[in-house]
Amino acid sequence: MSKKRVTLADVAKMAGLSTTAASMILNGRPDTRLSQDAHDRVIAAAEALGYRPNVAARGLRTDKTHTIGFISDVVATTRFASGLIKGALEAAEAAGHVMLVLETGGEPHREAEAIAAVLDRQVDGIVFATMRARELFIPPVPQDTPVVMLNATNPRHQVAVLPDEETGGRMAVELLTRAGHDSGIALIGQSDAAEHDVFRSATVARRVAGIRAAMAERGIDFVAEESIWLWEPETGYAATKKLLEAGVRVRALLCMNDRLAFGAYQALAEAGLSVPSDVSIVSFDNDELAAYLRPGLTTVALPHEAMGRAAVELLLSGAAEGEHLIPMPVVERDSIDVPRGSAAHD
């Protein structure tokens, strides 16, 4: 037989007060005009009885359930973007909210089911998140339900939290030029000539724009550009090996993500070249493997946890429409050195 749920009336009875008085105290009403003794008795009774507020009933009275829906494609089931959920959970907990996490695998029918599920539970708002930044199709959501896009955009829902990719691209170039690299830099993962009229994503486009702008401002051209559609270790390895076998004199590699850089490390080692003495490397994302490479990989990180926190905070504060760009921090390790042959190197 299940144990009877402790009610507010039970707490009030033990404290010797009315149900209304006990409710005001437990809900933190500042204007109760009740004595400190009355407050102490209610709190003590609630703790003794193990009272838990009926959130559903409170939601009917206040039109707030203190519950947030978090709907993602594959964020929850991949380690790469799990920081988005971690940050969102931290912000929800700090605000006294519960977060319902649902995964759709990016399948439209599951997205519709997930939306229906959180709306049935009368959430106070919904965060839609994607593992890789992109424009996301969303089935209809009631107009009075607040929505924040996390690492994603949508034309109907204009509050979006995104990494500041353009500034991140600029910082990657700055890391190399600050070390003295003003020639012999190869771009691994993208080529304007090869990818003309090819769309990747808005955020990748901004990363590229930042890289290109910083190079142009310094009057530097890439010695080579390798277009790669899938940014994985094997493609980074193949592209770097191709450059070396072609006799391209590479002093530094700017890789579009850490997985490409991982492959580049392997190709350089096979060719008898060392990082960073012979070739410096900088990349993006701060994937877990970046810290385990030897030497450690300097990278411009995706601020997933900060983005997750910002999404929930914006959802609860009723933020105005617009993009909210989160800075991408630089994680400096040991993969960049001054160019071999320069006075500083010698």
HELIX and SHEET records of a PDB file:
HELIX    1   1 LEU A    8  ALA A   15  1                                   8    
HELIX    2   2 THR A   19  LEU A   26  1                                   8    
HELIX    3   3 GLN A   36  LEU A   49  1                                  14    
HELIX    4   4 VAL A   55  THR A   62  1                                   8    
HELIX    5   5 SER A   82  ALA A   94  1                                  13    
HELIX    6   6 PRO A  108  ASP A  120  1                                  13    
HELIX    7   7 GLU A  165  ARG A  178  1                                  14    
HELIX    8   8 ALA A  202  GLU A  217  1                                  16    
HELIX    9   9 PRO A  233  GLU A  245  1                                  13    
HELIX   10  10 ASP A  258  GLU A  270  1                                  13    
HELIX   11  11 LEU A  289  TYR A  292  1                                   4    
HELIX   12  12 HIS A  304  SER A  317  1                                  14    
SHEET    1   A 6 VAL A  98  GLU A 103  0                                        
SHEET    2   A 6 THR A  67  SER A  72  1                                        
SHEET    3   A 6 GLY A 125  GLU A 135  1                                        
SHEET    4   A 6 VAL A 147  THR A 153  1                                        
SHEET    5   A 6 VAL A 159  PRO A 163  1                                        
SHEET    6   A 6 GLY A 322  ILE A 326  1                                        
SHEET    1   B 6 ALA A 224  SER A 227  0                                        
SHEET    2   B 6 ILE A 185  GLY A 189  1                                        
SHEET    3   B 6 ALA A 252  CYS A 255  1                                        
SHEET    4   B 6 SER A 280  ASP A 285  1                                        
SHEET    5   B 6 THR A 298  ALA A 301  1                                        
SHEET    6   B 6 VAL A 330  VAL A 331 -1                                        
END                                                                             
